[in-house]
């Protein structure tokens, strides 16, 4: 045999051996592959998706309302911080800023009861109860007392 033919035979033999080894490995992997793991992986993915789309928080309004009623309602400062602060701290839509004696003076001159009625029913750009309909009239009145007394008034409840 010529040297060239020997090289070709050797190359073909090597190709057959490598092919047989690779084919054998693939066959073994196919036989031992656990097709159920793909299904369990899908279950894990679905579980993770359901976990990810859960609400960030749950509001329990009934409990909060019951606590407020049991304690006689929120204080004026609590109502101010929760509802009124957004507008009355920055003076949004010409709302008087807390502590601005000059701006509050003409309003204070109208009297406490008038200011309470304006706060409960709404006036100009301010919605009724500052936009929080769940506040009681007493809580709104307490907030008015807190804001006016913090801004130059000396009202008594």
Secondary structure in CASP SS format (residue, H / E / C, confidence):
PFRMAT SS
TARGET T0000
AUTHOR 0000-0000-0000
METHOD secondary structure of the structure
MODEL  1
X C 1.00
X C 1.00
X H 1.00
X H 1.00
X H 1.00
X H 1.00
X H 1.00
X H 1.00
X H 1.00
X H 1.00
X H 1.00
X H 1.00
X H 1.00
X H 1.00
X H 1.00
X H 1.00
X H 1.00
X H 1.00
X H 1.00
X H 1.00
X H 1.00
X H 1.00
X H 1.00
X H 1.00
X H 1.00
X H 1.00
X H 1.00
X H 1.00
X H 1.00
X H 1.00
X H 1.00
X H 1.00
X C 1.00
X C 1.00
X H 1.00
X H 1.00
X H 1.00
X H 1.00
X H 1.00
X H 1.00
X H 1.00
X H 1.00
X H 1.00
X H 1.00
X H 1.00
X H 1.00
X H 1.00
X H 1.00
X H 1.00
X H 1.00
X H 1.00
X H 1.00
X C 1.00
X C 1.00
X C 1.00
X C 1.00
X C 1.00
X C 1.00
X C 1.00
X C 1.00
X H 1.00
X H 1.00
X H 1.00
X H 1.00
X H 1.00
X H 1.00
X H 1.00
X H 1.00
X H 1.00
X H 1.00
X C 1.00
X C 1.00
X C 1.00
X C 1.00
X C 1.00
X H 1.00
X H 1.00
X H 1.00
X H 1.00
X H 1.00
X H 1.00
X H 1.00
X H 1.00
X H 1.00
X H 1.00
X H 1.00
X H 1.00
X H 1.00
X H 1.00
X H 1.00
X C 1.00
X H 1.00
X H 1.00
X H 1.00
X C 1.00
X C 1.00
X C 1.00
X C 1.00
X C 1.00
X C 1.00
X H 1.00
X H 1.00
X H 1.00
X H 1.00
X H 1.00
X H 1.00
X H 1.00
X H 1.00
X H 1.00
X C 1.00
X C 1.00
X H 1.00
X H 1.00
X H 1.00
X H 1.00
X H 1.00
X H 1.00
X H 1.00
X H 1.00
X H 1.00
X H 1.00
X C 1.00
X E 1.00
X C 1.00
X C 1.00
X E 1.00
X C 1.00
X H 1.00
X H 1.00
X H 1.00
X H 1.00
X C 1.00
X C 1.00
X C 1.00
X C 1.00
X C 1.00
X H 1.00
X H 1.00
X H 1.00
X H 1.00
X H 1.00
X H 1.00
X H 1.00
X H 1.00
X H 1.00
X H 1.00
X H 1.00
X H 1.00
X H 1.00
X C 1.00
X C 1.00
X C 1.00
X C 1.00
X C 1.00
X C 1.00
X C 1.00
X C 1.00
END
